[in-house]
Amino acid sequence: MKKWQFYVNDITVNAHEKNIMSAEKRRQLKEEGFHKMPFETEAKDEAQAVDKMLQHFKENTADLEEFTKDYCIPAMIFELIYVFAR
């Protein structure tokens, strides 16, 4: 399988095969405003790589939402205790 890297700018995400990325191509992407995402995956083609990237970030977003919910309630309770204990 091929290894894929992802580069993003304001509205575009591009997948590039890692072993054919040259320093010149990286420089060109940087000049166009792209930066490398902190995610790589193995896939047989670009479409499968993009699907894996989307699935990865959907799972992380869901986990982050759960963490926020779990953290928010105790934080509010402790803040209320602090306010009323004064």
C-alpha positions in Angstrom: 0.0 0.0 0.0 1.0 3.6 -0.6 1.6 6.1 2.2 -0.3 9.4 1.9 0.3 12.8 3.4 -2.3 15.7 3.5 -1.7 19.4 2.9 -4.3 22.0 3.7 -4.9 25.7 3.1 -8.0 27.7 4.0 -10.5 25.7 2.0 -8.6 22.9 0.2 -7.2 19.6 1.4 -4.8 17.8 -1.0 -3.6 14.2 -0.6 -0.1 13.4 -1.9 1.8 10.1 -2.1 4.6 10.4 0.4 7.3 8.6 -1.5 7.0 10.8 -4.6 6.9 14.2 -2.7 10.0 16.2 -3.6 11.5 19.1 -1.8 10.4 21.2 -4.8 6.8 20.1 -4.5 6.8 20.8 -0.8 8.2 24.3 -1.4 5.5 24.9 -4.1 2.7 23.9 -1.8 4.1 26.2 0.9 4.2 29.1 -1.5 0.5 28.4 -2.4 -0.4 28.6 1.3 -0.6 24.9 2.1 0.8 23.3 5.3 1.1 19.7 6.2 -1.6 18.1 8.3 -0.4 16.0 11.3 -1.9 12.9 9.8 -0.6 10.2 7.4 -2.3 7.0 6.3 -1.7 3.9 4.1 -4.2 3.3 1.3 -4.3 1.8 -2.1 -5.4 5.1 -3.8 -6.1 8.7 -3.1 -9.9 8.2 -2.7 -9.4 5.6 0.0 -6.8 7.8 1.7 -9.2 10.8 1.8 -11.9 8.5 3.3 -9.5 7.3 6.0 -8.6 10.9 6.8 -12.2 12.0 7.1 -13.0 9.0 9.3 -10.1 9.8 11.5 -11.1 13.4 12.0 -14.8 12.6 12.6 -13.8 10.1 15.3 -11.5 12.7 16.9 -14.2 15.4 16.8 -16.7 13.0 18.4 -14.2 12.2 21.2 -13.5 15.8 21.8 -17.2 16.6 22.1 -17.5 13.8 24.7 -14.5 15.1 26.6 -16.0 18.7 26.6 -19.3 17.4 28.0 -17.6 15.3 30.6 -15.4 18.2 31.7 -18.0 21.0 31.5 -20.3 19.6 34.2 -17.7 19.2 37.0 -16.2 22.5 36.2 -19.6 24.2 36.5 -20.2 22.5 39.9 -16.8 23.5 41.3 -17.3 27.1 40.1 -20.8 27.2 41.8 -19.3 25.8 45.0 -16.6 28.5 44.8 -19.0 31.3 44.2 -21.4 30.3 47.0 -18.6 29.5 49.5 -17.4 33.1 49.5 
